[in-house]
Amino acid sequence: MKKRVVRILLIVLAIIVLAFLINQYFIHFDGEGKKSAEDALPTDQQYEWIKGPKTDNEQRYFYLSNGNYFGTSIVTKNLRGWSLGEGVQSNLPSPLEFNKIAAAYSDSKILFGLIKPDGKVRVTVNDVDAELMQMDLNVDVVDLYNVEGYCIWYVDLSKVKAKKEYIIKIIDSNEDTLYELKI
């Protein structure tokens, strides 16, 4: 009887170890395996790529596409090289008013959007400061997309509390709220 229980436990342990090894294989060897993060970016449409935050194994890019889309994609590194990961895109908002946010987007890791700041302002999400990033684009791209003076704002959702509702505020240098959006 004891041998039977031991044999069953060994089989269960072997199945668990095999499942773990298969999972590790797909984590570390899955994907295209490009030499650099830039090589892994898609080229099937007209894209203007804007480098975002980077870690050792992940590079985020924001982009403008085909004259009227805005979004983000993640490129991840594994043992095979760099591979394109998840992304999200939406229509580029109509020309933005100063210090207003028309929309916010999320890929479940970050919450992000566009702002046309007037003066020194900051964006907060549930009282967590968002990063503001200038869109360094050439004049032709700025004209094509009508994004002169725009900045990308984003916040890491792991730092934000109360994830059922997001309160996005634009705050000026005097700590006055200029605009508030609840989503």
C-alpha positions in Angstrom: 0.0 0.0 0.0 2.8 2.4 0.9 4.6 1.7 -2.4 1.4 2.6 -4.3 1.0 6.0 -2.5 4.7 6.7 -3.1 4.4 5.8 -6.8 1.3 8.1 -7.2 3.1 11.0 -5.4 6.2 10.5 -7.7 4.0 10.6 -10.8 2.2 13.7 -9.6 5.6 15.4 -8.8 6.9 14.4 -12.3 3.9 15.9 -13.9 4.3 19.2 -11.9 8.0 19.4 -12.9 7.2 18.7 -16.5 4.5 21.4 -16.6 7.0 23.8 -15.0 9.7 23.1 -17.6 7.2 23.5 -20.5 6.1 26.8 -19.0 9.7 28.0 -18.7 10.4 26.9 -22.3 7.5 29.1 -23.6 8.6 32.0 -21.4 12.3 32.0 -22.5 12.2 30.6 -26.0 8.9 31.9 -27.5 8.8 34.7 -30.0 10.7 35.9 -33.1 14.1 36.4 -31.6 15.3 39.6 -33.2 18.7 41.1 -32.4 17.4 44.4 -31.1 14.2 45.9 -29.7 13.9 48.1 -32.8 14.2 45.1 -35.2 11.2 43.5 -33.4 8.9 46.4 -34.2 6.3 45.8 -36.9 6.8 47.4 -40.3 3.4 46.4 -41.9 2.1 50.0 -41.7 3.4 53.6 -41.5 4.6 54.0 -37.9 6.4 56.8 -36.0 7.9 55.1 -33.0 8.6 57.0 -29.7 10.8 55.2 -27.1 9.2 54.9 -23.7 10.3 53.3 -20.5 12.8 50.4 -20.6 13.9 47.7 -18.2 16.4 44.9 -18.8 13.9 42.6 -20.5 11.3 45.0 -21.8 11.2 48.1 -24.0 7.9 50.1 -24.4 7.3 52.1 -27.5 4.5 54.6 -28.1 3.6 55.2 -31.7 1.6 57.2 -34.2 0.3 55.3 -37.2 -1.3 55.8 -40.6 -2.1 59.4 -40.0 -4.8 58.9 -37.3 -3.8 56.2 -34.7 -2.0 56.4 -31.4 -0.9 53.5 -29.2 1.7 51.6 -27.4 3.5 48.3 -27.9 5.9 46.3 -25.7 9.0 44.5 -27.0 10.3 41.8 -24.7 13.6 40.0 -24.5 14.0 36.3 -23.9 16.7 33.8 -24.6 16.0 33.8 -28.4 16.2 37.6 -28.6 13.6 40.5 -28.8 10.0 39.8 -29.7 6.9 42.0 -30.1 4.5 41.6 -27.2 1.1 43.1 -26.4 -0.1 46.5 -27.5 -3.1 48.7 -27.7 -4.1 51.5 -30.1 -7.0 53.9 -30.6 -7.9 56.8 -32.9 -5.8 59.9 -32.3 -8.0 62.3 -30.4 -9.1 65.4 -32.2 -6.9 68.4 -31.7 -6.5 68.8 -28.0 -7.2 71.9 -26.0 -4.5 73.1 -23.6 -4.3 71.3 -20.3 -7.1 68.9 -21.1 -7.2 65.1 -21.5 -9.6 63.8 -24.1 -9.1 60.1 -23.4 -7.0 57.6 -21.5 -5.9 54.2 -22.7 -4.6 51.1 -20.9 -2.8 47.9 -21.8 -3.3 46.6 -18.2 0.3 47.6 -17.3 0.1 51.3 -17.8 -2.5 54.0 -18.1 -1.5 56.6 -20.8 -2.7 59.3 -23.0 -1.9 62.6 -24.6 -1.8 66.2 -23.3 -1.1 69.6 -24.7 0.4 71.3 -21.7 0.3 75.1 -21.3 2.9 76.1 -18.7 4.3 73.9 -16.0 1.7 71.2 -15.2 1.7 67.7 -14.0 -0.7 64.8 -14.5 -1.7 62.6 -11.6 -3.7 59.4 -11.5 -5.4 58.7 -8.2 -2.8 61.1 -6.7 0.2 59.2 -8.2 2.3 61.4 -10.5 2.4 60.4 -14.1 5.5 60.6 -16.3 5.4 63.3 -19.0 7.3 62.6 -22.2 7.9 65.1 -25.0 7.1 63.7 -28.5 10.4 64.4 -30.3 9.2 64.2 -33.9 10.2 65.8 -37.1 8.2 68.7 -38.5 6.5 66.6 -41.3 5.3 64.0 -38.7 4.0 66.8 -36.4 2.1 68.3 -39.4 0.7 65.0 -40.6 -0.7 64.0 -37.2 -1.4 67.6 -36.0 0.3 66.9 -32.6 2.3 70.1 -32.2 3.1 70.7 -28.5 1.7 67.3 -27.4 3.2 65.2 -24.6 2.6 61.6 -23.7 1.7 61.0 -20.1 1.7 57.5 -18.5 1.6 55.9 -15.1 2.5 52.4 -14.0 -0.7 50.8 -12.8 1.1 48.7 -10.2 1.7 52.0 -8.3 -1.9 53.2 -8.5 -4.3 52.3 -5.7 -8.1 51.9 -6.1 -8.1 50.5 -9.6 -11.9 50.4 -10.0 -12.0 54.1 -10.8 -9.2 56.4 -12.1 -9.2 60.1 -11.3 -6.9 61.8 -13.7 -6.0 65.4 -12.8 -3.9 68.1 -14.4 -2.3 70.3 -11.7 -0.5 73.5 -12.2 2.6 74.8 -10.4 0.4 76.4 -7.7 -1.2 73.0 -6.9 -4.5 74.1 -8.4 -6.5 71.5 -10.4 -6.9 72.7 -13.9 -8.8 69.7 -15.2 -10.2 66.4 -13.9 -11.3 63.3 -15.7 -12.9 60.2 -14.1 -12.8 56.9 -15.8 
